[in-house]
């Protein structure tokens, strides 16, 4: 009987302990729910707060209600799905291609325009010294005339080297232009209209810059051709003048 009483006492104590723990847990859950309710109420209410002076001020941040938050979350998820669509990925890839092609075109355009400018500079330098040589025919010593001719030949060789650079860069530039045209067409077909428009604008600007540089080099070639004609005429006149002087001198010798 004593053992039975002890068991009943243990059972009653255990039951009390379990009820105490259950009540304590329920109390924690209730308090937690109450705290969460107060927090959500204060967060989403959007009511005015009071500062230290007791004046009411607007909330520092307007927070959407839970239903609105779920709507925004669904919107962002939808946007992410759309951003991962095949069409979107193709448009992004087309934009990357147009950007790379534009960089390639700008670099080749810069190289070609500089080469054309250097060629025109070398041709103009050659023309300047060549005209100086023609103007001084018969007025310089043989050593001075030879030195001036060496300068003319040096600028002639420089112009030839610059012309080779122009041809090499022009070939690369034409490849870049064709690549950009294909990239612009691909971007337009994929729906990347802005990238296509930007690419076509870059092509027009590059072509305008190269055309301007070509005009400068063509003008230099034209002046060089005029100088060559002038050189032929000047040397013919100089040779005729020397021949007349030689004939006159021979006549005087025969008379003597």
CORGILIN-V923303 format. One record per helix or strand of 2 or more residues. SS is the DSSP state (@ for helix, = for strand). FROM is the first residue (numbers start at 0). TO is the last residue. If there is no record, write none. Layout:
ss=<SS,SS>
from=<FROM,FROM>
to=<TO,TO>
This chain:
ss=<@,=,=,@,@,@,@>
from=<1,48,55,65,85,141,192>
to=<43,49,56,82,134,189,254>
